[in-house]
């Protein structure tokens, strides 16, 4: 069962050539930023930094 599901996913990836790697990279950067900004009072600065990371 697992092999068929994995094979289906692999076939789909080969057809579309779309990867979720860039999204995972952005999420990793946001999580690191969250750790850095723990305890800061101004949430607007946090959101501004996220926008700088994403662009």
PDB file of N, CA, C and O in Angstrom:
ATOM      1  N   UNK A   1       0.829  -1.193   0.000  1.00  0.00           N
ATOM      2  CA  UNK A   1       0.000   0.000   0.000  1.00  0.00           C
ATOM      3  C   UNK A   1       0.877   1.261   0.000  1.00  0.00           C
ATOM      4  O   UNK A   1       0.670   2.175  -0.799  1.00  0.00           O
ATOM      5  N   UNK A   2       1.841   1.291   0.895  1.00  0.00           N
ATOM      6  CA  UNK A   2       2.706   2.470   0.976  1.00  0.00           C
ATOM      7  C   UNK A   2       3.496   2.680  -0.310  1.00  0.00           C
ATOM      8  O   UNK A   2       3.665   3.804  -0.781  1.00  0.00           O
ATOM      9  N   UNK A   3       3.972   1.573  -0.863  1.00  0.00           N
ATOM     10  CA  UNK A   3       4.781   1.684  -2.062  1.00  0.00           C
ATOM     11  C   UNK A   3       3.964   2.260  -3.216  1.00  0.00           C
ATOM     12  O   UNK A   3       4.462   3.096  -3.971  1.00  0.00           O
ATOM     13  N   UNK A   4       2.729   1.824  -3.356  1.00  0.00           N
ATOM     14  CA  UNK A   4       1.890   2.329  -4.447  1.00  0.00           C
ATOM     15  C   UNK A   4       1.622   3.820  -4.282  1.00  0.00           C
ATOM     16  O   UNK A   4       1.621   4.569  -5.259  1.00  0.00           O
ATOM     17  N   UNK A   5       1.392   4.249  -3.035  1.00  0.00           N
ATOM     18  CA  UNK A   5       1.152   5.667  -2.783  1.00  0.00           C
ATOM     19  C   UNK A   5       2.408   6.480  -3.101  1.00  0.00           C
ATOM     20  O   UNK A   5       2.327   7.535  -3.730  1.00  0.00           O
ATOM     21  N   UNK A   6       3.561   5.987  -2.667  1.00  0.00           N
ATOM     22  CA  UNK A   6       4.818   6.682  -2.933  1.00  0.00           C
ATOM     23  C   UNK A   6       5.119   6.691  -4.428  1.00  0.00           C
ATOM     24  O   UNK A   6       5.615   7.684  -4.960  1.00  0.00           O
ATOM     25  N   UNK A   7       4.824   5.600  -5.093  1.00  0.00           N
ATOM     26  CA  UNK A   7       5.060   5.534  -6.528  1.00  0.00           C
ATOM     27  C   UNK A   7       4.153   6.516  -7.263  1.00  0.00           C
ATOM     28  O   UNK A   7       4.577   7.171  -8.216  1.00  0.00           O
ATOM     29  N   UNK A   8       2.916   6.613  -6.820  1.00  0.00           N
ATOM     30  CA  UNK A   8       1.986   7.562  -7.428  1.00  0.00           C
ATOM     31  C   UNK A   8       2.482   8.993  -7.235  1.00  0.00           C
ATOM     32  O   UNK A   8       2.431   9.799  -8.164  1.00  0.00           O
ATOM     33  N   UNK A   9       2.958   9.309  -6.040  1.00  0.00           N
ATOM     34  CA  UNK A   9       3.489  10.646  -5.772  1.00  0.00           C
ATOM     35  C   UNK A   9       4.715  10.936  -6.624  1.00  0.00           C
ATOM     36  O   UNK A   9       4.871  12.039  -7.148  1.00  0.00           O
ATOM     37  N   UNK A  10       5.577   9.950  -6.759  1.00  0.00           N
ATOM     38  CA  UNK A  10       6.783  10.125  -7.563  1.00  0.00           C
ATOM     39  C   UNK A  10       6.428  10.335  -9.033  1.00  0.00           C
ATOM     40  O   UNK A  10       7.044  11.154  -9.714  1.00  0.00           O
ATOM     41  N   UNK A  11       5.446   9.601  -9.511  1.00  0.00           N
ATOM     42  CA  UNK A  11       5.021   9.771 -10.904  1.00  0.00           C
ATOM     43  C   UNK A  11       4.444  11.163 -11.126  1.00  0.00           C
ATOM     44  O   UNK A  11       4.720  11.800 -12.142  1.00  0.00           O
ATOM     45  N   UNK A  12       3.649  11.629 -10.184  1.00  0.00           N
ATOM     46  CA  UNK A  12       3.059  12.957 -10.302  1.00  0.00           C
ATOM     47  C   UNK A  12       4.143  14.036 -10.303  1.00  0.00           C
ATOM     48  O   UNK A  12       4.066  14.996 -11.069  1.00  0.00           O
ATOM     49  N   UNK A  13       5.136  13.879  -9.455  1.00  0.00           N
ATOM     50  CA  UNK A  13       6.231  14.838  -9.405  1.00  0.00           C
ATOM     51  C   UNK A  13       6.994  14.861 -10.725  1.00  0.00           C
ATOM     52  O   UNK A  13       7.390  15.925 -11.199  1.00  0.00           O
ATOM     53  N   UNK A  14       7.196  13.700 -11.311  1.00  0.00           N
ATOM     54  CA  UNK A  14       7.913  13.634 -12.581  1.00  0.00           C
ATOM     55  C   UNK A  14       7.118  14.309 -13.694  1.00  0.00           C
ATOM     56  O   UNK A  14       7.704  14.902 -14.600  1.00  0.00           O
ATOM     57  N   UNK A  15       5.812  14.226 -13.636  1.00  0.00           N
ATOM     58  CA  UNK A  15       4.974  14.833 -14.670  1.00  0.00           C
ATOM     59  C   UNK A  15       4.936  16.353 -14.549  1.00  0.00           C
ATOM     60  O   UNK A  15       5.016  17.059 -15.555  1.00  0.00           O
ATOM     61  N   UNK A  16       4.816  16.858 -13.327  1.00  0.00           N
ATOM     62  CA  UNK A  16       4.623  18.296 -13.145  1.00  0.00           C
ATOM     63  C   UNK A  16       5.915  19.053 -12.888  1.00  0.00           C
ATOM     64  O   UNK A  16       6.016  20.229 -13.238  1.00  0.00           O
ATOM     65  N   UNK A  17       6.891  18.414 -12.293  1.00  0.00           N
ATOM     66  CA  UNK A  17       8.179  19.035 -11.942  1.00  0.00           C
ATOM     67  C   UNK A  17       7.990  20.236 -11.008  1.00  0.00           C
ATOM     68  O   UNK A  17       8.723  21.222 -11.088  1.00  0.00           O
ATOM     69  N   UNK A  18       6.999  20.132 -10.129  1.00  0.00           N
ATOM     70  CA  UNK A  18       6.760  21.174  -9.132  1.00  0.00           C
ATOM     71  C   UNK A  18       7.267  20.666  -7.789  1.00  0.00           C
ATOM     72  O   UNK A  18       7.018  19.520  -7.413  1.00  0.00           O
ATOM     73  N   UNK A  19       7.975  21.521  -7.075  1.00  0.00           N
ATOM     74  CA  UNK A  19       8.535  21.143  -5.787  1.00  0.00           C
ATOM     75  C   UNK A  19       8.006  22.056  -4.692  1.00  0.00           C
ATOM     76  O   UNK A  19       7.726  23.230  -4.935  1.00  0.00           O
ATOM     77  N   UNK A  20       7.871  21.517  -3.489  1.00  0.00           N
ATOM     78  CA  UNK A  20       7.462  22.334  -2.358  1.00  0.00           C
ATOM     79  C   UNK A  20       8.682  22.844  -1.581  1.00  0.00           C
ATOM     80  O   UNK A  20       8.534  23.396  -0.491  1.00  0.00           O
ATOM     81  N   UNK A  21       9.862  22.664  -2.126  1.00  0.00           N
ATOM     82  CA  UNK A  21      11.089  23.101  -1.480  1.00  0.00           C
ATOM     83  C   UNK A  21      11.132  24.590  -1.164  1.00  0.00           C
ATOM     84  O   UNK A  21      11.510  24.959  -0.052  1.00  0.00           O
ATOM     85  N   UNK A  22      10.754  25.470  -2.113  1.00  0.00           N
ATOM     86  CA  UNK A  22      10.783  26.905  -1.804  1.00  0.00           C
ATOM     87  C   UNK A  22       9.856  27.291  -0.648  1.00  0.00           C
ATOM     88  O   UNK A  22      10.207  28.145   0.166  1.00  0.00           O
ATOM     89  N   UNK A  23       8.688  26.673  -0.571  1.00  0.00           N
ATOM     90  CA  UNK A  23       7.758  26.975   0.522  1.00  0.00           C
ATOM     91  C   UNK A  23       8.330  26.501   1.854  1.00  0.00           C
ATOM     92  O   UNK A  23       8.221  27.195   2.865  1.00  0.00           O
ATOM     93  N   UNK A  24       8.935  25.327   1.849  1.00  0.00           N
ATOM     94  CA  UNK A  24       9.548  24.820   3.084  1.00  0.00           C
ATOM     95  C   UNK A  24      10.687  25.738   3.534  1.00  0.00           C
ATOM     96  O   UNK A  24      10.881  25.953   4.730  1.00  0.00           O
ATOM     97  N   UNK A  25      11.434  26.273   2.576  1.00  0.00           N
ATOM     98  CA  UNK A  25      12.520  27.194   2.917  1.00  0.00           C
ATOM     99  C   UNK A  25      11.997  28.476   3.551  1.00  0.00           C
ATOM    100  O   UNK A  25      12.571  28.975   4.519  1.00  0.00           O
ATOM    101  N   UNK A  26      10.903  29.009   3.002  1.00  0.00           N
ATOM    102  CA  UNK A  26      10.306  30.224   3.574  1.00  0.00           C
ATOM    103  C   UNK A  26       9.786  29.940   4.971  1.00  0.00           C
ATOM    104  O   UNK A  26       9.986  30.744   5.882  1.00  0.00           O
ATOM    105  N   UNK A  27       9.117  28.799   5.153  1.00  0.00           N
ATOM    106  CA  UNK A  27       8.606  28.445   6.485  1.00  0.00           C
ATOM    107  C   UNK A  27       9.736  28.302   7.496  1.00  0.00           C
ATOM    108  O   UNK A  27       9.596  28.695   8.654  1.00  0.00           O
ATOM    109  N   UNK A  28      10.863  27.733   7.050  1.00  0.00           N
ATOM    110  CA  UNK A  28      12.012  27.584   7.954  1.00  0.00           C
ATOM    111  C   UNK A  28      12.540  28.947   8.388  1.00  0.00           C
ATOM    112  O   UNK A  28      12.881  29.144   9.555  1.00  0.00           O
ATOM    113  N   UNK A  29      12.604  29.888   7.443  1.00  0.00           N
ATOM    114  CA  UNK A  29      13.076  31.231   7.776  1.00  0.00           C
ATOM    115  C   UNK A  29      12.120  31.937   8.731  1.00  0.00           C
ATOM    116  O   UNK A  29      12.564  32.638   9.640  1.00  0.00           O
ATOM    117  N   UNK A  30      10.817  31.761   8.537  1.00  0.00           N
ATOM    118  CA  UNK A  30       9.829  32.386   9.428  1.00  0.00           C
ATOM    119  C   UNK A  30       9.931  31.791  10.824  1.00  0.00           C
ATOM    120  O   UNK A  30       9.833  32.521  11.810  1.00  0.00           O
ATOM    121  N   UNK A  31      10.125  30.484  10.928  1.00  0.00           N
ATOM    122  CA  UNK A  31      10.266  29.849  12.247  1.00  0.00           C
ATOM    123  C   UNK A  31      11.518  30.343  12.961  1.00  0.00           C
ATOM    124  O   UNK A  31      11.498  30.565  14.172  1.00  0.00           O
ATOM    125  N   UNK A  32      12.601  30.516  12.219  1.00  0.00           N
ATOM    126  CA  UNK A  32      13.824  31.049  12.823  1.00  0.00           C
ATOM    127  C   UNK A  32      13.603  32.480  13.295  1.00  0.00           C
ATOM    128  O   UNK A  32      14.085  32.867  14.359  1.00  0.00           O
ATOM    129  N   UNK A  33      12.880  33.262  12.510  1.00  0.00           N
ATOM    130  CA  UNK A  33      12.571  34.636  12.896  1.00  0.00           C
ATOM    131  C   UNK A  33      11.704  34.668  14.152  1.00  0.00           C
ATOM    132  O   UNK A  33      11.885  35.530  15.011  1.00  0.00           O
ATOM    133  N   UNK A  34      10.758  33.726  14.259  1.00  0.00           N
ATOM    134  CA  UNK A  34       9.922  33.641  15.453  1.00  0.00           C
ATOM    135  C   UNK A  34      10.770  33.392  16.699  1.00  0.00           C
ATOM    136  O   UNK A  34      10.526  33.974  17.755  1.00  0.00           O
ATOM    137  N   UNK A  35      11.766  32.521  16.563  1.00  0.00           N
ATOM    138  CA  UNK A  35      12.643  32.245  17.709  1.00  0.00           C
ATOM    139  C   UNK A  35      13.440  33.488  18.093  1.00  0.00           C
ATOM    140  O   UNK A  35      13.649  33.752  19.278  1.00  0.00           O
ATOM    141  N   UNK A  36      13.879  34.243  17.107  1.00  0.00           N
ATOM    142  CA  UNK A  36      14.657  35.453  17.376  1.00  0.00           C
ATOM    143  C   UNK A  36      13.793  36.518  18.038  1.00  0.00           C
ATOM    144  O   UNK A  36      14.250  37.202  18.954  1.00  0.00           O
ATOM    145  N   UNK A  37      12.539  36.668  17.584  1.00  0.00           N
ATOM    146  CA  UNK A  37      11.656  37.737  18.049  1.00  0.00           C
ATOM    147  C   UNK A  37      10.820  37.354  19.260  1.00  0.00           C
ATOM    148  O   UNK A  37       9.887  38.077  19.610  1.00  0.00           O
ATOM    149  N   UNK A  38      11.123  36.258  19.898  1.00  0.00           N
ATOM    150  CA  UNK A  38      10.357  35.849  21.072  1.00  0.00           C
ATOM    151  C   UNK A  38      10.459  36.918  22.161  1.00  0.00           C
ATOM    152  O   UNK A  38      11.558  37.285  22.578  1.00  0.00           O
ATOM    153  N   UNK A  39       9.320  37.410  22.613  1.00  0.00           N
ATOM    154  CA  UNK A  39       9.301  38.398  23.681  1.00  0.00           C
ATOM    155  C   UNK A  39       9.208  39.838  23.197  1.00  0.00           C
ATOM    156  O   UNK A  39       9.037  40.743  24.015  1.00  0.00           O
ATOM    157  N   UNK A  40       9.313  40.075  21.914  1.00  0.00           N
ATOM    158  CA  UNK A  40       9.167  41.435  21.413  1.00  0.00           C
ATOM    159  C   UNK A  40       7.712  41.859  21.522  1.00  0.00           C
ATOM    160  O   UNK A  40       6.810  41.043  21.332  1.00  0.00           O
ATOM    161  N   UNK A  41       7.479  43.122  21.824  1.00  0.00           N
ATOM    162  CA  UNK A  41       6.121  43.600  22.056  1.00  0.00           C
ATOM    163  C   UNK A  41       5.404  44.030  20.794  1.00  0.00           C
ATOM    164  O   UNK A  41       4.178  43.945  20.732  1.00  0.00           O
ATOM    165  N   UNK A  42       6.127  44.489  19.786  1.00  0.00           N
ATOM    166  CA  UNK A  42       5.490  45.034  18.591  1.00  0.00           C
ATOM    167  C   UNK A  42       5.398  43.961  17.506  1.00  0.00           C
ATOM    168  O   UNK A  42       6.394  43.624  16.865  1.00  0.00           O
ATOM    169  N   UNK A  43       4.210  43.440  17.313  1.00  0.00           N
ATOM    170  CA  UNK A  43       3.993  42.379  16.335  1.00  0.00           C
ATOM    171  C   UNK A  43       4.086  42.906  14.902  1.00  0.00           C
ATOM    172  O   UNK A  43       4.377  42.143  13.980  1.00  0.00           O
ATOM    173  N   UNK A  44       3.843  44.196  14.711  1.00  0.00           N
ATOM    174  CA  UNK A  44       3.923  44.780  13.373  1.00  0.00           C
ATOM    175  C   UNK A  44       5.335  44.689  12.795  1.00  0.00           C
ATOM    176  O   UNK A  44       5.505  44.502  11.590  1.00  0.00           O
ATOM    177  N   UNK A  45       6.338  44.820  13.647  1.00  0.00           N
ATOM    178  CA  UNK A  45       7.723  44.693  13.191  1.00  0.00           C
ATOM    179  C   UNK A  45       8.000  43.263  12.737  1.00  0.00           C
ATOM    180  O   UNK A  45       8.722  43.033  11.767  1.00  0.00           O
ATOM    181  N   UNK A  46       7.414  42.309  13.454  1.00  0.00           N
ATOM    182  CA  UNK A  46       7.571  40.904  13.093  1.00  0.00           C
ATOM    183  C   UNK A  46       6.987  40.642  11.708  1.00  0.00           C
ATOM    184  O   UNK A  46       7.624  39.997  10.876  1.00  0.00           O
ATOM    185  N   UNK A  47       5.778  41.141  11.461  1.00  0.00           N
ATOM    186  CA  UNK A  47       5.143  40.954  10.152  1.00  0.00           C
ATOM    187  C   UNK A  47       5.929  41.654   9.049  1.00  0.00           C
ATOM    188  O   UNK A  47       6.030  41.140   7.935  1.00  0.00           O
ATOM    189  N   UNK A  48       6.480  42.816   9.352  1.00  0.00           N
ATOM    190  CA  UNK A  48       7.286  43.533   8.357  1.00  0.00           C
ATOM    191  C   UNK A  48       8.534  42.728   8.006  1.00  0.00           C
ATOM    192  O   UNK A  48       8.934  42.673   6.844  1.00  0.00           O
ATOM    193  N   UNK A  49       9.143  42.110   9.003  1.00  0.00           N
ATOM    194  CA  UNK A  49      10.328  41.292   8.739  1.00  0.00           C
ATOM    195  C   UNK A  49       9.987  40.075   7.906  1.00  0.00           C
ATOM    196  O   UNK A  49      10.772  39.664   7.051  1.00  0.00           O
ATOM    197  N   UNK A  50       8.801  39.483   8.152  1.00  0.00           N
ATOM    198  CA  UNK A  50       8.362  38.348   7.340  1.00  0.00           C
ATOM    199  C   UNK A  50       8.227  38.767   5.883  1.00  0.00           C
ATOM    200  O   UNK A  50       8.663  38.051   4.981  1.00  0.00           O
ATOM    201  N   UNK A  51       7.625  39.923   5.657  1.00  0.00           N
ATOM    202  CA  UNK A  51       7.472  40.397   4.280  1.00  0.00           C
ATOM    203  C   UNK A  51       8.823  40.649   3.618  1.00  0.00           C
ATOM    204  O   UNK A  51       8.973  40.426   2.416  1.00  0.00           O
ATOM    205  N   UNK A  52       9.797  41.106   4.383  1.00  0.00           N
ATOM    206  CA  UNK A  52      11.139  41.294   3.820  1.00  0.00           C
ATOM    207  C   UNK A  52      11.791  39.954   3.455  1.00  0.00           C
ATOM    208  O   UNK A  52      12.518  39.860   2.466  1.00  0.00           O
ATOM    209  N   UNK A  53      11.530  38.941   4.246  1.00  0.00           N
ATOM    210  CA  UNK A  53      12.105  37.610   3.980  1.00  0.00           C
ATOM    211  C   UNK A  53      11.485  37.016   2.730  1.00  0.00           C
ATOM    212  O   UNK A  53      12.183  36.440   1.894  1.00  0.00           O
ATOM    213  N   UNK A  54      10.168  37.159   2.602  1.00  0.00           N
ATOM    214  CA  UNK A  54       9.459  36.500   1.505  1.00  0.00           C
ATOM    215  C   UNK A  54       9.798  37.116   0.159  1.00  0.00           C
ATOM    216  O   UNK A  54       9.869  36.403  -0.842  1.00  0.00           O
ATOM    217  N   UNK A  55      10.007  38.415   0.115  1.00  0.00           N
ATOM    218  CA  UNK A  55      10.263  39.081  -1.169  1.00  0.00           C
ATOM    219  C   UNK A  55      11.685  38.959  -1.609  1.00  0.00           C
ATOM    220  O   UNK A  55      12.050  39.469  -2.668  1.00  0.00           O
TER     221      UNK A  55
END
